[in-house]
Amino acid sequence: MGVESQNTTDMSTPIGLLMLGNPVLTASGTFGYSNEYEEFLSLKNLGAIITKGITLNPKKGNPQPRIKEVPNGLINSIGLENFGIHEFIDKKLPVLRDNDIEFIVNIAGESIDEYKKVASTCRESGIEAIELNLSCPNVDKGCLEFGRDEETLYKLVSEVRESFSGVVVVKLGSNVSFPEKIAVTAQKAGADAISAINTVKAMNLSLNPDYKGYKFIKGGLSGPCIKPIALNFIYEIKKRISIPIIGMGGIMTLTDMLEFLAVGADAVQVGTATFTDPNLSEKLVFELKNFMETNGFSNINELKHSLRTRT
Ligand SMILES: Cc1cc2nc3c(=O)[nH]c(=O)nc-3n(C[C@H](O)[C@H](O)[C@H](O)COP(=O)(O)O)c2cc1C
């Protein structure tokens, strides 16, 4: 039984035609394909889970090292390692369906054609919602390339829109000059929602002990240190678009989540924090519900409205 059916607090959150029981989702690449977390929480209590990014063909990802902890964050350079859409459909989709949970398939590609092929394969398999990763900073080709140029982004999103009749979420990142223009373009091209932000381009350096040379990792920075960037991004795009926004970037606490709702997010995703606390996303659902009950909000929209009233 999901958290929603146990009480009268209405946390239901529409994302296009998808009606989520609550606004707490898990972020792509930090929650596997759901079954990996089954022993830690009841998946049904989450608004939805977003799968790891899937490409048309299997992808090996980047060479090691691919992960480095930094103060208040993590740099990753996974490089979209995954087993491709066909194996996903054969092996992981049945698991997601058996769990009877809402899920959104995160997809990536090196060309517009690849995104279209993955999207239409998803649709043929009955998948209802996809998240287009147009912002991954740690692959050589694709993703961010499509998410920072308005013309290319328009072409990609509108063509995917034609080949996929379900819900299309466009995932953007902060590694762009004019986030609000990019978000407006995604909306015009037919996106049902925007999710943001992806990881932030970053580098970590380790000087050798003898000060002769260094080792380094370049990749995408995530975790609490990027929360101020994410809040600003969402605040800026909210002024210009009318479709729902799913905010993420360093969420660890109820207060973090409320801050995202205050600047304009309709839902949130929990990412890196899951690595230190595997059932954090579920705890946040209960904390949000409890906060609403204690403070007299019977509906999530009332809470958002109250949070957005600036004093
Ligand atoms: C290890 C790792 C893998 C990720 N893989 C993906 C991915 O495949 N697709 C995607 O769109 N985002 C991916 N992300 C980005 C997250 O979904 C999220 O946008 C980002 O980490 C910011 O949120 P956070 O600070 O809460 O982690 C990944 C992040 C991490 C840390």
The ligand as an SDF file (V2000), in Angstrom:
LIG
                    3D

 31 33  0  0  0  0  0  0  0  0999 V2000
   26.9410    8.3400  -10.0610 C   0  0  0  0  0  0  0  0  0  0  0  0
   25.9580    9.2030  -10.7950 C   0  0  0  0  0  0  0  0  0  0  0  0
   25.4140    8.7530  -12.0060 C   0  0  0  0  0  0  0  0  0  0  0  0
   24.4940    9.5500  -12.6970 C   0  0  0  0  0  0  0  0  0  0  0  0
   23.9610    9.0840  -13.8720 N   0  0  0  0  0  0  0  0  0  0  0  0
   23.0190    9.8370  -14.5250 C   0  0  0  0  0  0  0  0  0  0  0  0
   22.4010    9.3470  -15.7090 C   0  0  0  0  0  0  0  0  0  0  0  0
   22.6410    8.2310  -16.1810 O   0  0  0  0  0  0  0  0  0  0  0  0
   21.5020   10.1600  -16.3390 N   0  0  0  0  0  0  0  0  0  0  0  0
   21.1730   11.4130  -15.8490 C   0  0  0  0  0  0  0  0  0  0  0  0
   20.3600   12.1200  -16.4540 O   0  0  0  0  0  0  0  0  0  0  0  0
   21.7380   11.8840  -14.7100 N   0  0  0  0  0  0  0  0  0  0  0  0
   22.6510   11.1340  -14.0460 C   0  0  0  0  0  0  0  0  0  0  0  0
   23.2080   11.6070  -12.8820 N   0  0  0  0  0  0  0  0  0  0  0  0
   22.8280   12.9480  -12.3750 C   0  0  0  0  0  0  0  0  0  0  0  0
   21.7540   12.8750  -11.2710 C   0  0  0  0  0  0  0  0  0  0  0  0
   20.5820   12.2520  -11.7530 O   0  0  0  0  0  0  0  0  0  0  0  0
   21.4160   14.2920  -10.7270 C   0  0  0  0  0  0  0  0  0  0  0  0
   20.9380   15.0810  -11.7930 O   0  0  0  0  0  0  0  0  0  0  0  0
   22.6190   14.9860  -10.1120 C   0  0  0  0  0  0  0  0  0  0  0  0
   23.4470   14.0850   -9.4300 O   0  0  0  0  0  0  0  0  0  0  0  0
   22.2200   16.1210   -9.1640 C   0  0  0  0  0  0  0  0  0  0  0  0
   21.4560   15.6680   -8.0720 O   0  0  0  0  0  0  0  0  0  0  0  0
   22.1190   15.2410   -6.6470 P   0  0  0  0  0  0  0  0  0  0  0  0
   23.0320   16.3610   -6.2430 O   0  0  0  0  0  0  0  0  0  0  0  0
   20.9630   15.0550   -5.7200 O   0  0  0  0  0  0  0  0  0  0  0  0
   22.8530   13.9750   -6.8900 O   0  0  0  0  0  0  0  0  0  0  0  0
   24.1130   10.8320  -12.1820 C   0  0  0  0  0  0  0  0  0  0  0  0
   24.6670   11.2680  -10.9620 C   0  0  0  0  0  0  0  0  0  0  0  0
   25.5660   10.4680  -10.2640 C   0  0  0  0  0  0  0  0  0  0  0  0
   26.1340   10.9720   -8.9530 C   0  0  0  0  0  0  0  0  0  0  0  0
  1  2  1  0
  2  3  1  0
  2 30  2  0
  3  4  2  0
  4  5  1  0
  4 28  1  0
  5  6  2  0
  6  7  1  0
  6 13  1  0
  7  8  2  0
  7  9  1  0
  9 10  1  0
 10 11  2  0
 10 12  1  0
 12 13  2  0
 13 14  1  0
 14 15  1  0
 14 28  1  0
 15 16  1  0
 16 17  1  0
 16 18  1  0
 18 19  1  0
 18 20  1  0
 20 21  1  0
 20 22  1  0
 22 23  1  0
 23 24  1  0
 24 25  2  0
 24 26  1  0
 24 27  1  0
 28 29  2  0
 29 30  1  0
 30 31  1  0
M  END
$$$$
